[in-house]
Amino acid sequence: MDIPAIQAALRDASLDAWLFYDHHHRDPLAYSILGLDPAMHVTRRWFYLVPAHGDPRKIVHRIEAGRLDSLPGTKSEYSSWQELDAALESMLAGHTRIAMQYSPRNAIMYVSMVDAGTVERIREMGKEIVSSADLVSQFEAVLTEAQIATHYAAQQKLDRILAEAWKEMGHRARTTGTDEFAMVTWLSEAMRREGLVWEHGPNVSCGPNSADSHYEPTPANSRPIRPGDFILIDIWAKLPTPGAVYYDITWTGVVSRPPSDREQSIFATVTAARDAAIAAVQAAYAASKPIAGYEADDASRNVIRAAGYAEWFTHRTGHNIGPEIHGAGAHLDNLETHDVRLLLPNTCFSVEPGIYFPSAHSGHEAFGIRSEINMITRPDKAEVTGRIQTQLVAI
C-alpha cells in the first residue's frame, strides 16, 4: 500500500478521504488495496480512513484490537455501538466528500461492497459518499512493467498451445475419435507442461454447445467431435508467479469442411464488432482522450445491432484482466452495467463480442461465435497482445 499515492489520487479527484470498512470479509477489495491478510480472522467491524491530507486513522474492536496493526495511523478502540458512533464522528470530522466501496443504485456491483446501513450511518453524519470505483481501478487494475511481461509470456505459450490444439483435434476427429472433454484434458495437460496455472476450464464447445457462452464440458455431458462440426475454444491461463496476469482468448473453427456461408457471415459480423472496439480504444489513446468502458462496449455492440443481431449478443463486450481472470478494473460494458470507469493506462482487458443462437434459427441449428482478444493500454497507445483471428479455422 502506497499512502502518498492514495492521497495524491484523492486530491486529484477532489475527495477529502477514502474510508475502508469491513465485517466478516464483506470487502475483499479493502484487503487487497490495503495489503491485509485475506485469511485474517475478522468477526467485528473495523474502519480505516486515508485522508487526502494528514495521517490515516483506524477504528477496531477491543477483542480484535490488533487487526489493523500492520497499517500506519492512529488507532481508536471500541466495544459498544455508542463508542463506535463516537469514534466514527471523531474520525470523519473535517471530511465531507468521502470515497467508499459504493456504487449509486448498485450500477457497478463489482465495487459495491459497503452495506446500505453503513452508507446510511455515514450520510447521517452529514457526509457525501462518492463511489471509489475509479480509485479501485487505479490501485487494483493498473499493472507494473513486470506484470505486463508475465501477460506476454502467457500469451506466447497459449497462442502456441491453441494452434497445436486445432491440429490435434482435427487429427483425432478423422482417426481415433475425440470429444469435448478429451480436448479439454489435452489442453490442460499442454498448459501444465508449459508451467501455466488457471481457474477452472478451459472450454471446448462443439455444435449447439457453442451457443452457451458459459458452457463447461464434463465427462458426463461431453459431446463427440466429428468431421463437419463447428467448434469454439475458450482458453485462459497465467504464469505461477505472484502478481502474474492472465491471457484469455476465444477462437472458432470447423472440422473437415469449409465454413458455411452463414458461419462466415456471423463470423464477419463478430470480428467487425471486435475490431470496432479495438479501434475506438486505440483512437482515444492516440488522441490522449479518456475512454470509459461503456464507450468501448457501444462501439462493438453498435456493429452487431446494425447487422440485426442485437438480441443474440447477450453479454458485455469485455472484462478487465489482472491476476484474477475477471479483474477489478473497468469492463467494456453498457449492457449488464453502465460502466463509467475509465480504461486507464497500463491496464489489460478482453474484447470478446459474440452472437449466440441457442435454438434453431433461420433454418440452421443452434450455434454461437465469439472472437476474443486481449488489449493492454499504455500512456500513449493501446495494443492487442496476441494473435487476432481473421478467418474461421478450418481443420
Disulfide bonds with the S-S distance in Angstrom:
none
